Amino acid sequence: MSFITINNIWQEYGDHVVLERLNLQVKEGEFCSMVGASGCGKSTFLRLLLGQEAPSRGAITLDGKPLSAEPDRNRGVVFQRYSVLPHLNVLDNVTLGLELPQSPLFGRLFGAKKRAAREQAGQMLEKVGLGHALQKYPAQLSGGMQQRLAIAQAFIMQPRVLLLDEPFGALDPGIRKEMHALLLQLWGETRMTVFMVTHDLSEGFNLGTRLLVFDKVRIDPHAPNAYGARITYDIPLNETRLSALSGAMPDNVYALRSESHDHNLNDTAR
């Protein structure tokens, strides 16, 4: 059964068509990597899923219901630029993700609830490798540590859908590999549905259970904005990893390595 359904989505800004005729069905727990040339609507599609924008035409449903018109706790997001609060320390940044949903008026918890939230946040930070940096501020962290903090912020809220907009694009290759392993571990434990935009094909193949390729199939040189991008390829990946999610998770999530190293995009496209 489809968890997220994209039904004939168009996104237009005046006479500028960004997306056209998007149709997609995604099961709960899938990891969809999205690739394509710059300007082909990948980030626009993420904004539609987040609820920041409404589609010009068509409909999006989440678990059979129309997608909420505004972002809610069912959907978490991690951007390439670190979306952390500079005036809060590491522990408070993550604790805030638990406080806001429970206390929307004041944005703060008190007493036993506050202690429980801080304990839960501390456990999440241990899991992402920041247990030693609870009292540090974002400016005191490296780029990789800041992105770990942003991921902890997103996962602590336990969203059903996680949206990633080039989350590792600014990181060095060695740190990116560490972040890939961390993301797969957390995804395997939570089984949330993930959509990730990336310009790195190998990253898309290695992490996803599906690779969605965005591209324009119609181009008018006299009116370059007249036609939008579509999903031109929908490639299944890493079936071992996906099937493991439907059963008992192994103790070592890192062992679920990608089979996609043997894939060649050109061969697949042909």
FITORSE-715040 format. One record per atom (N, C-alpha, C): x, y, z; atom name. Coordinates in steps of 0.05 Angstrom, whole numbers, plus 5000, padded with zeros to 4 digits. Layout:
% FITORSE-715040
X_Y_Z_CA $
...
//
This chain:
% FITORSE-715040
5017_4976_5000_N $
5000_5000_5000_CA $
5017_5025_5000_C $
5009_5045_4984_N $
5025_5069_4982_CA $
5022_5086_5007_C $
5045_5096_5017_N $
5045_5113_5041_CA $
5043_5143_5032_C $
5059_5149_5011_N $
5058_5176_4999_CA $
5050_5173_4970_C $
5030_5188_4961_N $
5021_5187_4933_CA $
5024_5214_4921_C $
5038_5216_4899_N $
5040_5241_4883_CA $
5023_5237_4858_C $
5003_5253_4856_N $
4983_5249_4834_CA $
4983_5273_4815_C $
4996_5270_4792_N $
4996_5290_4771_CA $
5003_5318_4781_C $
5026_5320_4794_N $
5034_5346_4806_CA $
5047_5364_4784_C $
5038_5389_4784_N $
5051_5410_4769_CA $
5059_5432_4789_C $
5081_5445_4783_N $
5089_5469_4799_CA $
5097_5491_4780_C $
5082_5513_4780_N $
5087_5535_4762_CA $
5089_5561_4777_C $
5106_5578_4768_N $
5109_5605_4778_CA $
5104_5624_4755_C $
5080_5633_4752_N $
5073_5649_4729_CA $
5075_5632_4704_C $
5091_5641_4685_N $
5094_5625_4660_CA $
5119_5607_4662_C $
5131_5605_4686_N $
5154_5587_4689_CA $
5145_5561_4701_C $
5147_5540_4685_N $
5139_5513_4694_CA $
5164_5499_4705_C $
5163_5491_4730_N $
5186_5478_4743_CA $
5182_5448_4743_C $
5159_5438_4750_N $
5152_5410_4750_CA $
5127_5405_4735_C $
5125_5382_4721_N $
5101_5376_4707_CA $
5096_5346_4707_C $
5071_5338_4710_N $
5062_5310_4708_CA $
5078_5291_4726_C $
5082_5299_4750_N $
5095_5281_4769_CA $
5075_5261_4781_C $
5081_5236_4778_N $
5065_5215_4790_CA $
5084_5195_4804_C $
5078_5189_4829_N $
5096_5172_4845_CA $
5081_5159_4868_C $
5088_5134_4874_N $
5077_5121_4898_CA $
5101_5110_4914_C $
5101_5117_4939_N $
5124_5110_4957_CA $
5113_5095_4981_C $
5124_5072_4986_N $
5116_5056_5010_CA $
5130_5067_5035_C $
5118_5062_5058_N $
5130_5071_5083_CA $
5157_5057_5087_C $
5177_5072_5095_N $
5203_5061_5100_CA $
5222_5061_5077_C $
5214_5070_5053_N $
5232_5072_5030_CA $
5251_5095_5033_C $
5274_5093_5020_N $
5294_5114_5020_CA $
5298_5122_4991_C $
5287_5145_4983_N $
5287_5154_4956_CA $
5309_5175_4952_C $
5329_5168_4936_N $
5350_5187_4929_CA $
5341_5201_4903_C $
5345_5228_4902_N $
5336_5243_4879_CA $
5360_5258_4866_C $
5364_5253_4841_N $
5386_5265_4826_CA $
5376_5279_4801_C $
5393_5295_4790_N $
5385_5310_4766_CA $
5401_5336_4764_C $
5400_5348_4741_N $
5415_5373_4737_CA $
5404_5395_4755_C $
5421_5415_4760_N $
5413_5438_4776_CA $
5389_5452_4762_C $
5370_5460_4777_N $
5347_5474_4767_CA $
5325_5457_4755_C $
5326_5430_4761_N $
5306_5413_4749_CA $
5284_5406_4770_C $
5282_5421_4792_N $
5259_5419_4809_CA $
5261_5400_4833_C $
5285_5390_4839_N $
5287_5371_4861_CA $
5281_5385_4888_C $
5293_5408_4892_N $
5288_5422_4918_CA $
5260_5433_4919_C $
5249_5440_4896_N $
5220_5448_4895_CA $
5203_5425_4904_C $
5209_5401_4894_N $
5193_5378_4902_CA $
5195_5373_4932_C $
5219_5377_4944_N $
5221_5375_4973_CA $
5204_5395_4988_C $
5203_5419_4977_N $
5186_5440_4990_CA $
5157_5433_4989_C $
5149_5420_4967_N $
5121_5410_4965_CA $
5116_5389_4986_C $
5134_5370_4989_N $
5131_5349_5009_CA $
5131_5360_5038_C $
5147_5381_5042_N $
5148_5393_5069_CA $
5124_5409_5075_C $
5110_5419_5055_N $
5087_5436_5059_CA $
5093_5466_5058_C $
5118_5473_5051_N $
5125_5501_5048_CA $
5110_5514_5024_C $
5105_5498_5004_N $
5090_5507_4980_CA $
5068_5488_4974_C $
5047_5498_4961_N $
5025_5481_4952_CA $
5028_5477_4922_C $
5023_5453_4911_N $
5025_5449_4883_CA $
5006_5466_4867_C $
5014_5474_4843_N $
4996_5489_4825_CA $
4973_5472_4816_C $
4979_5447_4810_N $
4959_5427_4802_CA $
4966_5400_4814_C $
4946_5383_4817_N $
4951_5357_4827_CA $
4948_5355_4857_C $
4954_5332_4869_N $
4950_5327_4897_CA $
4971_5309_4908_C $
4978_5313_4934_N $
4996_5296_4949_CA $
4981_5286_4973_C $
4982_5260_4978_N $
4970_5248_5001_CA $
4991_5234_5018_C $
4987_5235_5044_N $
5005_5222_5063_CA $
4988_5203_5080_C $
4993_5177_5077_N $
4977_5157_5091_CA $
4948_5159_5085_C $
4941_5165_5059_N $
4914_5166_5050_CA $
4900_5193_5055_C $
4913_5212_5068_N $
4901_5238_5074_CA $
4916_5260_5060_C $
4901_5281_5052_N $
4915_5304_5039_CA $
4938_5315_5056_C $
4960_5321_5043_N $
4983_5331_5058_CA $
4976_5358_5071_C $
4984_5360_5096_N $
4979_5385_5111_CA $
4991_5409_5096_C $
4977_5431_5096_N $
4986_5455_5082_CA $
5010_5468_5094_C $
5016_5461_5119_N $
5039_5473_5133_CA $
5057_5451_5144_C $
5083_5456_5147_N $
5101_5436_5159_CA $
5091_5427_5186_C $
5093_5401_5192_N $
5085_5391_5218_CA $
5105_5371_5228_C $
5101_5359_5251_N $
5121_5341_5263_CA $
5123_5315_5248_C $
5105_5309_5229_N $
5107_5285_5213_CA $
5130_5287_5193_C $
5139_5311_5188_N $
5160_5315_5168_CA $
5183_5331_5180_C $
5207_5318_5179_N $
5231_5331_5188_CA $
5249_5338_5164_C $
5267_5357_5167_N $
5283_5366_5145_CA $
5311_5372_5154_C $
5331_5365_5138_N $
5359_5372_5142_CA $
5370_5385_5117_C $
5380_5409_5119_N $
5390_5424_5096_CA $
5421_5421_5094_C $
5432_5430_5071_N $
5461_5430_5068_CA $
5473_5450_5087_C $
5461_5473_5090_N $
5469_5493_5109_CA $
5458_5485_5136_C $
5474_5484_5156_N $
5467_5473_5182_CA $
5444_5488_5195_C $
5422_5475_5199_N $
5398_5488_5210_CA $
5397_5485_5240_C $
5418_5496_5253_N $
5419_5495_5282_CA $
5417_5523_5293_C $
5409_5525_5318_N $
5406_5551_5331_CA $
5432_5560_5344_C $
5445_5581_5335_N $
5471_5588_5345_CA $
5472_5597_5374_C $
5450_5606_5385_N $
5450_5616_5413_CA $
5445_5594_5434_C $
5439_5569_5424_N $
5435_5547_5442_CA $
5458_5527_5440_C $
5465_5515_5463_N $
5486_5494_5462_CA $
5475_5469_5449_C $
5492_5449_5446_N $
5485_5425_5432_CA $
5462_5411_5445_C $
5463_5407_5471_N $
5441_5393_5485_CA $
5415_5409_5483_C $
5415_5435_5485_N $
5391_5450_5484_CA $
5379_5451_5456_C $
5397_5451_5435_N $
5387_5450_5408_CA $
5370_5425_5403_C $
5378_5402_5413_N $
5363_5378_5409_CA $
5339_5376_5428_C $
5343_5385_5453_N $
5320_5384_5472_CA $
5297_5401_5462_C $
5303_5423_5448_N $
5282_5440_5438_CA $
5263_5426_5419_C $
5274_5406_5404_N $
5257_5391_5387_CA $
5236_5374_5401_C $
5241_5368_5427_N $
5221_5354_5443_CA $
5203_5373_5458_C $
5213_5397_5464_N $
5197_5416_5479_CA $
5175_5429_5463_C $
5181_5437_5438_N $
5162_5452_5422_CA $
5136_5437_5417_C $
5137_5411_5410_N $
5111_5397_5405_CA $
5095_5394_5431_C $
5108_5391_5454_N $
5094_5386_5479_CA $
5085_5412_5492_C $
5098_5434_5486_N $
5091_5460_5498_CA $
5092_5481_5477_C $
5073_5481_5458_N $
5074_5500_5435_CA $
5071_5529_5444_C $
5058_5534_5467_N $
5054_5562_5475_CA $
5080_5574_5486_C $
5093_5560_5504_N $
5118_5571_5516_CA $
5143_5561_5503_C $
5142_5538_5489_N $
5166_5527_5477_CA $
5186_5516_5497_C $
5177_5511_5521_N $
5194_5501_5542_CA $
5179_5481_5560_C $
5194_5462_5571_N $
5183_5443_5590_CA $
5196_5449_5617_C $
5184_5440_5639_N $
5193_5445_5665_CA $
5193_5420_5682_C $
5209_5420_5703_N $
5208_5398_5723_CA $
5216_5371_5711_C $
5200_5351_5718_N $
5206_5323_5710_CA $
5206_5320_5679_C $
5187_5334_5666_N $
5185_5332_5637_CA $
5211_5344_5624_C $
5221_5365_5635_N $
5245_5377_5625_CA $
5269_5358_5628_C $
5271_5346_5651_N $
5293_5327_5656_CA $
5291_5303_5637_C $
5267_5293_5633_N $
5263_5270_5615_CA $
5271_5278_5586_C $
5264_5302_5578_N $
5270_5311_5551_CA $
5300_5314_5547_C $
5314_5325_5567_N $
5343_5328_5565_CA $
5357_5301_5565_C $
5346_5282_5580_N $
5358_5255_5581_CA $
5355_5242_5553_C $
5331_5245_5541_N $
5327_5233_5515_CA $
5344_5246_5494_C $
5347_5273_5496_N $
5364_5287_5477_CA $
5394_5278_5480_C $
5402_5274_5505_N $
5429_5265_5510_CA $
5435_5238_5498_C $
5415_5220_5500_N $
5418_5193_5488_CA $
5421_5195_5457_C $
5405_5213_5445_N $
5407_5216_5416_CA $
5434_5227_5408_C $
5444_5246_5424_N $
5470_5258_5418_CA $
5492_5238_5421_C $
5490_5220_5441_N $
5509_5198_5443_CA $
5509_5181_5418_C $
5485_5176_5408_N $
5483_5158_5385_CA $
5496_5170_5360_C $
5494_5197_5357_N $
5506_5210_5334_CA $
5535_5218_5339_C $
5546_5211_5361_N $
5575_5217_5367_CA $
5580_5244_5378_C $
5561_5256_5391_N $
5565_5283_5403_CA $
5561_5283_5433_C $
5563_5260_5445_N $
5559_5258_5474_CA $
5580_5274_5490_C $
5603_5278_5477_N $
5624_5293_5491_CA $
5622_5323_5488_C $
5602_5332_5472_N $
5601_5361_5465_CA $
5574_5374_5473_C $
5562_5364_5494_N $
5535_5373_5500_CA $
5534_5403_5507_C $
5555_5413_5519_N $
5554_5441_5527_CA $
5567_5460_5507_C $
5576_5450_5485_N $
5588_5467_5465_CA $
5567_5481_5448_C $
5574_5503_5436_N $
5556_5518_5418_CA $
5563_5512_5389_C $
5544_5515_5371_N $
5549_5508_5343_CA $
5574_5520_5331_C $
5581_5545_5338_N $
5605_5558_5328_CA $
5630_5544_5336_C $
5629_5528_5357_N $
5652_5514_5367_CA $
5655_5486_5355_C $
5637_5479_5337_N $
5637_5452_5325_CA $
5648_5453_5296_C $
5659_5431_5287_N $
5667_5428_5259_CA $
5643_5425_5242_C $
5647_5426_5215_N $
5624_5423_5197_CA $
5610_5396_5200_C $
5627_5374_5203_N $
5615_5348_5207_CA $
5599_5346_5232_C $
5609_5358_5254_N $
5595_5357_5279_CA $
5569_5373_5278_C $
5570_5396_5264_N $
5545_5411_5261_CA $
5524_5396_5246_C $
5533_5381_5226_N $
5513_5365_5211_CA $
5503_5342_5227_C $
5519_5330_5244_N $
5510_5309_5263_CA $
5489_5321_5281_C $
5493_5346_5290_N $
5474_5359_5307_CA $
5448_5364_5293_C $
5449_5373_5268_N $
5425_5377_5252_CA $
5409_5351_5248_C $
5424_5329_5244_N $
5410_5303_5241_CA $
5398_5294_5267_C $
5411_5299_5289_N $
5400_5292_5315_CA $
5374_5308_5320_C $
5375_5334_5312_N $
5351_5351_5315_CA $
5327_5339_5300_C $
5332_5330_5276_N $
5311_5319_5259_CA $
5300_5292_5270_C $
5318_5275_5278_N $
5310_5248_5287_CA $
5297_5248_5314_C $
5304_5267_5332_N $
5293_5267_5359_CA $
5263_5272_5358_C $
5253_5285_5337_N $
5224_5290_5335_CA $
5209_5266_5323_C $
5224_5246_5315_N $
5212_5221_5304_CA $
5191_5227_5282_C $
5199_5241_5261_N $
5181_5246_5239_CA $
5176_5221_5224_C $
5153_5219_5210_N $
5148_5196_5193_CA $
5162_5199_5167_C $
5168_5224_5159_N $
5181_5229_5133_CA $
5205_5248_5139_C $
5228_5241_5129_N $
5252_5257_5132_CA $
5261_5267_5104_C $
5264_5293_5102_N $
5272_5306_5077_CA $
5300_5317_5079_C $
5317_5309_5061_N $
5346_5317_5062_CA $
5353_5331_5037_C $
5361_5356_5039_N $
5368_5372_5016_CA $
5399_5376_5014_C $
5412_5358_5000_N $
5441_5357_4998_CA $
5454_5360_5026_C $
5448_5342_5044_N $
5457_5346_5072_CA $
5487_5344_5075_C $
5500_5330_5057_N $
5529_5325_5060_CA $
5546_5338_5039_C $
5534_5356_5023_N $
5548_5368_5001_CA $
5572_5385_5009_C $
5572_5396_5033_N $
5594_5414_5041_CA $
5615_5400_5057_C $
5613_5373_5060_N $
5631_5358_5078_CA $
5654_5345_5061_C $
5676_5341_5074_N $
5699_5327_5062_CA $
5691_5298_5057_C $
5704_5284_5037_N $
5696_5257_5030_CA $
5697_5238_5054_C $
5718_5239_5070_N $
5720_5221_5093_CA $
5697_5224_5113_C $
5691_5249_5118_N $
5669_5255_5137_CA $
5642_5246_5125_C $
5639_5250_5098_N $
5615_5242_5085_CA $
5610_5212_5089_C $
5631_5196_5086_N $
5627_5167_5090_CA $
5618_5160_5118_C $
5628_5174_5138_N $
5619_5170_5165_CA $
5590_5178_5168_C $
5582_5200_5155_N $
5554_5209_5157_CA $
5535_5190_5143_C $
5545_5178_5121_N $
5528_5158_5107_CA $
5522_5135_5125_C $
5543_5125_5139_N $
5539_5102_5157_CA $
5520_5109_5179_C $
5523_5134_5190_N $
5505_5143_5212_CA $
5477_5145_5202_C $
5473_5156_5178_N $
5445_5159_5168_CA $
5432_5132_5163_C $
5447_5113_5152_N $
5436_5087_5147_CA $
5429_5073_5174_C $
5446_5077_5194_N $
5440_5065_5220_CA $
5414_5076_5231_C $
5411_5103_5231_N $
5387_5115_5243_CA $
5362_5108_5226_C $
5365_5108_5200_N $
5343_5101_5183_CA $
5334_5072_5188_C $
5354_5054_5191_N $
5347_5026_5197_CA $
5333_5022_5223_C $
5340_5039_5243_N $
5328_5036_5269_CA $
5300_5048_5270_C $
5295_5070_5255_N $
5270_5084_5257_CA $
5250_5076_5235_C $
5261_5066_5212_N $
5244_5058_5190_CA $
5227_5081_5179_C $
5237_5105_5182_N $
5222_5128_5170_CA $
5226_5129_5140_C $
5209_5143_5126_N $
5210_5146_5098_CA $
5228_5170_5092_C $
5248_5167_5074_N $
5268_5187_5069_CA $
5267_5196_5039_C $
5269_5222_5035_N $
5274_5233_5008_CA $
5299_5250_5010_C $
5319_5244_4994_N $
5344_5258_4995_CA $
5353_5269_4968_C $
5357_5295_4966_N $
5368_5307_4942_CA $
5398_5306_4943_C $
5411_5297_4922_N $
5440_5296_4921_CA $
5449_5301_4892_C $
5473_5313_4889_N $
5486_5316_4863_CA $
5507_5295_4859_C $
5511_5278_4879_N $
5531_5257_4878_CA $
5517_5230_4871_C $
5522_5221_4847_N $
5508_5196_4838_CA $
5515_5172_4855_C $
5541_5170_4863_N $
5549_5147_4879_CA $
5535_5148_4906_C $
5531_5172_4917_N $
5517_5175_4943_CA $
5488_5166_4939_C $
5476_5175_4917_N $
5448_5167_4912_CA $
5445_5137_4910_C $
5463_5124_4895_N $
5462_5095_4892_CA $
5467_5081_4918_C $
5487_5090_4933_N $
5495_5076_4958_CA $
5475_5077_4980_C $
5460_5100_4982_N $
5442_5103_5005_CA $
5414_5095_4999_C $
5404_5099_4975_N $
5376_5097_4970_CA $
5366_5068_4965_C $
5340_5064_4968_N $
5327_5040_4959_CA $
5313_5045_4932_C $
5312_5071_4925_N $
5302_5078_4898_CA $
5318_5103_4890_C $
5324_5104_4864_N $
5337_5128_4853_CA $
5318_5141_4833_C $
5309_5166_4840_N $
5291_5181_4823_CA $
5307_5201_4807_C $
5306_5200_4781_N $
5321_5218_4764_CA $
5302_5239_4753_C $
5308_5265_4759_N $
5292_5287_4749_CA $
5305_5299_4724_C $
5289_5304_4704_N $
5300_5315_4679_CA $
5277_5327_4662_C $
5283_5345_4645_N $
5264_5356_4626_CA $
5263_5338_4601_C $
5240_5329_4593_N $
5237_5313_4569_CA $
5228_5330_4545_C $
5219_5354_4551_N $
5210_5372_4530_CA $
5225_5399_4533_C $
5238_5408_4512_N $
5253_5433_4514_CA $
5246_5450_4489_C $
5238_5475_4493_N $
5233_5494_4472_CA $
5255_5515_4474_C $
5274_5516_4455_N $
5295_5536_4457_CA $
5285_5565_4457_C $
5262_5569_4446_N $
5250_5596_4445_CA $
5235_5603_4470_C $
5228_5583_4486_N $
5213_5587_4511_CA $
5224_5567_4531_C $
5248_5571_4542_N $
5261_5551_4559_CA $
5245_5545_4585_C $
5227_5562_4593_N $
5212_5557_4618_CA $
5184_5546_4613_C $
5178_5539_4588_N $
5151_5531_4581_CA $
5145_5502_4591_C $
5166_5486_4595_N $
5162_5459_4604_CA $
5178_5453_4629_C $
5167_5436_4645_N $
5180_5429_4671_CA $
5193_5402_4670_C $
5206_5395_4692_N $
5219_5369_4695_CA $
5199_5348_4704_C $
5206_5323_4698_N $
5191_5300_4706_CA $
5210_5280_4719_C $
5199_5259_4731_N $
5216_5237_4740_CA $
5219_5218_4716_C $
5242_5219_4704_N $
5247_5204_4679_CA $
5256_5175_4684_C $
5268_5170_4707_N $
5276_5143_4714_CA $
5270_5138_4743_C $
5260_5115_4750_N $
5254_5106_4777_CA $
5267_5079_4780_C $
5291_5079_4792_N $
5308_5055_4792_CA $
5308_5042_4820_C $
5299_5017_4822_N $
5301_5003_4848_CA $
5330_4996_4855_C $
5336_5000_4881_N $
5364_4995_4890_CA $
5364_4979_4916_C $
5386_4967_4922_N $
5392_4956_4949_CA $
5368_4940_4961_C $
5359_4920_4946_N $
5336_4905_4954_CA $
5341_4890_4980_C $
5366_4882_4985_N $
5372_4868_5010_CA $
5366_4886_5034_C $
5375_4911_5031_N $
5371_4930_5053_CA $
5341_4935_5058_C $
5326_4938_5036_N $
5297_4944_5039_CA $
5282_4920_5050_C $
5289_4896_5041_N $
5275_4872_5052_CA $
5281_4868_5081_C $
5305_4876_5090_N $
5312_4873_5118_CA $
5294_4890_5136_C $
5285_4913_5125_N $
5268_4931_5140_CA $
5240_4918_5145_C $
5232_4901_5128_N $
5205_4889_5131_CA $
5205_4867_5152_C $
5229_4858_5159_N $
5232_4837_5180_CA $
5247_4848_5203_C $
5260_4830_5218_N $
5276_4838_5241_CA $
5301_4851_5232_C $
5308_4874_5244_N $
5333_4888_5238_CA $
5357_4873_5250_C $
5378_4870_5234_N $
5402_4858_5245_CA $
5415_4877_5265_C $
5432_4866_5283_N $
5445_4883_5303_CA $
5464_4903_5290_C $
5477_4894_5269_N $
5497_4912_5256_CA $
5485_4923_5230_C $
5473_4947_5232_N $
5461_4960_5208_CA $
5483_4966_5188_C $
5507_4972_5197_N $
5529_4978_5179_CA $
5534_4956_5159_C $
5527_4931_5167_N $
5533_4908_5149_CA $
5515_4908_5124_C $
5494_4924_5125_N $
5476_4925_5102_CA $
5489_4943_5081_C $
5509_4935_5068_N $
5523_4951_5049_CA $
5508_4951_5023_C $
5513_4972_5007_N $
5500_4975_4982_CA $
5509_4954_4961_C $
5490_4943_4946_N $
5497_4927_4924_CA $
5502_4944_4899_C $
5497_4970_4901_N $
5497_4987_4878_CA $
5524_4994_4867_C $
5546_4985_4880_N $
5573_4990_4869_CA $
5575_4978_4841_C $
5560_4957_4836_N $
5562_4944_4810_CA $
5544_4957_4789_C $
5529_4977_4797_N $
5511_4990_4778_CA $
5527_5010_4762_C $
5518_5013_4737_N $
5529_5035_4720_CA $
5505_5050_4710_C $
5504_5076_4715_N $
5481_5092_4708_CA $
5475_5092_4678_C $
5497_5092_4663_N $
5492_5092_4634_CA $
5479_5066_4625_C $
5489_5043_4636_N $
5477_5017_4629_CA $
5448_5017_4637_C $
5442_5027_4662_N $
5414_5027_4672_CA $
5396_5044_4654_C $
5407_5068_4646_N $
5391_5086_4629_CA $
5384_5074_4603_C $
5404_5058_4592_N $
5398_5045_4566_CA $
5377_5023_4569_C $
//
